[in-house]
């Protein structure tokens, strides 16, 4: 008997009697016989200790990235997070609570979310942030839909350097309203978005929005962003930005962004094989009533005390139903909490220094790899922060990364669309610097890469 | 009445420190000056202890399941086992990047694969995807699959309508709209689907009928097999909103009831924490017809090894980054493993017993619409209070003063002044009796006290209408508004 279900059989019998029944089968007299099932066949109950041993045995087949010289990063961060962050997440008042509909009993989470919104506003330079969406990719999808609400057109422009899974997610968000996601090619030497192509597209008059990312899918900073606003005129401009990068970079609102989205996992929680993370979303004030997601507002209680509540709810599914601005209900509150706790523990100076340090380390890695025959490091001539792209001139990225793994190195994220039938792709890898990358790890990477390339014959 | 919530008058975090960086952000070699932040990030510099104290105080101003009974209808606020929290924090679970080589994540893939097999049996659907981040995200993904299916069949131009009962969760019609369908809500009859009305509504324009069973009135749709036949005869798909699966574990399942595709909320039925509004996990379950459309990648087992399969030409592709909320999948796996077959069936029976036990007692005090036998949750109507000048909202706020969470209120809309109460299996009989007593005390209190409630929470009644009329949505707005520093002392009335 699982101890999470309380009381004895006798209690249950008394409760049944109290409602005029004798067996628990009678609780299901409304389920037709033809709809009943037999056994599920999922196995018998396990004691807690037994289950823990069984699950640990499975988990032990994983090799955590911390056991490698690790250069994985990109959209999911493998950085270190202070223990204080998780200790707050483990407060059961936070993690077991529901969406704070009953504001008076949920001031803690509401205030924390208000602080979270404020932080994303400060980072982006925009006016309003919501209380979170699922992740960076779905936040981009919601931004696409918001752009369509404020501007006519059927075409949405994105850089071709955007990771394939984000392009796939965006295509899904575009499908319902019959919109098209158009990939704008990049300049071969720099990886920067082709402004001329954007201008051409805009001239067709059928474009309703443009998305660019900071850093871009190759890890680089796209200088053309500063010209994007004047190129696209009054079209909604969406920037997907990395929160740590924004601690040292100009806020995207300063170069014309109307909506800024991002992934916040890099502020406070480990990647856990891809989730949960948290989708960040901010926009101009005049877009807010058309925007998706929960929003917390500051107000006062009837005794004049500062208080917080979910607000502008008439946009939302539980009120507006089929005419809601989004279907989102459960979002990522707890991870939003992690985001603001992390930023506050590390502090604004600490964050900027962290980003600066990682950028320095990335330069050391790039130069160390640049000396090797068989790859170009970095592949693109453009500024970058913690991540940059290398390209192999012989062999495949998957073989190369596999050889590195066998030598205790996770060399980076392969930049390829894994779907069969995807067009031929150059052998590119996104390499990232984290706090755990020291000189020894870099030496290990260089030595493993050098021997992997040496054993790969011929040029591609 | 002895309950008192913590009342810290805790200021917003930026008021805790006068120290914030000024001037430019540090410049970085190789990064052109135009990129560099000219004004450093405006956020307070605090010690770790100051930050911890701030958020610990905030936590003390928040109801949670380990502090109070939380009978929020449709949300299944059951105990979130601590052991799941411990397991989900193992380095062997957290320190995994989704782009690691599959050889290094065999354990994660095995957990996903085994949880999918378990959920396949629990739902009676052959294939499962753990990718969606929450229930509404699962709904939306399923509707995209239905869309792709009808496109392949050449019927997308004609099958443009999604039907749903007027008791459906708001996410259902919202998801349908996002997926490009029009929606039509059908009036219920005695709280359930009116099969005649459904027969009259379905046609060759019907893409899908969305249903939760038991429904949001807490009633089991006993005509479910006829409903399924009606929808299928018209060539439509039947969608199962799994928000209320807790009531029927091991008794029936979507497959047996004739559903084609379903979503489940691991954060309801499988006890993963709600996190103050997420993270969730919205599992997709599909029958053989729709399974080819599930998101990629799929986890497959070849021999003793697990791998990711992207070769699904009919798949809708990705609905988010990464394979899913693995941290939540792992918690749900632990929950299912510890319960096993008998445990899960007991979960359902006990949740339904709890609900009926409290419904019978509170039904003596407030009207209960529809038939008496309910499943995991039940409805009450606060309509008789209106003659006292008291609304359901007042009762909900007054319950907070008893140290219990309020029910879901004003939903479903077919019941005037609705209260929707759900008491999951982890509430003891003693807790239920105390809940009934608290509810009765609230009802028996004076009209004035009810309207003045809450008074024992960290703040008193908030005027949410005023909050929406004059939205202050961030620190930036507070600065622009010229409000004095927050806290009780500022004395400003709404």
Interface residues (C-beta under 8 A of the other chain):
Chain A: X1 X2 X4 X5 X6 X7 X11 X12 X14 X15 X16 X18 X19 X20 X24 X27 X28 X29 X30 X31 X32 X34 X35 X36 X37 X39 X40 X41 X42 X43 X44 X45 X46 X47 X48 X51 X52 X54 X55 X56 X58 X59 X60 X61 X62 X63 X64 X65 X66 X72 X73 X74 X75 X76 X78 X82 X84 X86 X87 X88 X90 X91 X92 X93 X94 X95 X96 X97 X98 X99 X100 X101 X102 X103 X104 X105 X106 X107 X108 X109 X111 X112 X113 X114 X115 X117 X118 X119 X121 X122 X123 X127 X128 X129 X131 X132 X134 X135 X136 X137 X138 X145 X163 X165 X166 X168 X169 X171 X172 X173 X175 X176 X177 X178 X221 X223 X226 X246 X247 X248 X249 X250 X251 X263 X269 X270 X271 X272 X273 X274 X275 X276 X277 X288 X294 X295 X296 X297 X298 X299 X300 X301 X302 X303 X304 X305 X306 X307 X309 X310 X311 X312 X313 X314 X316 X317 X318 X319 X320 X321 X322 X323 X324 X326 X327 X328 X329 X330 X331 X332 X333 X334 X335 X337 X340 X341 X343 X344 X345 X347 X348 X349 X351 X352 X353 X355 X356 X359 X360 X363 X383 X384 X385 X401 X402 X405 X410 X413 X414 X418 X419 X420 X421
Chain B: X5 X9 X10 X11 X12 X13 X14 X20 X21 X25 X26 X28 X29 X30 X31 X32 X34 X35 X36 X37 X38 X40 X41 X42 X43 X44 X45 X46 X48 X51 X52 X54 X55 X56 X57 X58 X59 X60 X61 X62 X63 X64 X65 X66 X67 X70 X72 X75 X77 X79 X80 X81 X83 X85 X86 X87 X88 X89 X90 X91 X92 X93 X94 X95 X96 X97 X98 X99 X100 X101 X103 X104 X105 X106 X107 X108 X110 X111 X114 X118 X121 X122 X124 X133 X134 X135 X136 X137 X139 X140 X144 X147 X169 X170 X171 X173 X174 X175 X176 X177 X178 X179 X180 X181 X183 X185 X219 X220 X222 X224 X225 X248 X250 X251 X252 X253 X256 X257 X265 X267 X273 X274 X275 X276 X277 X278 X279 X280 X296 X297 X308 X310 X311 X313 X316 X317 X318 X319 X320 X321 X322 X323 X324 X325 X326 X327 X328 X330 X333 X334 X336 X337 X338 X339 X340 X341 X342 X343 X344 X346 X347 X349 X350 X352 X353 X354 X356 X357 X360 X373 X396 X397 X400 X405 X406 X408 X411 X425 X426 X427 X428 X429 X454 X457 X458 X459 X460 X461 X462 X463 X464 X466 X467 X468 X471 X472 X473 X474 X475 X476 X477 X478 X486 X487 X488 X490 X491 X492 X493 X494
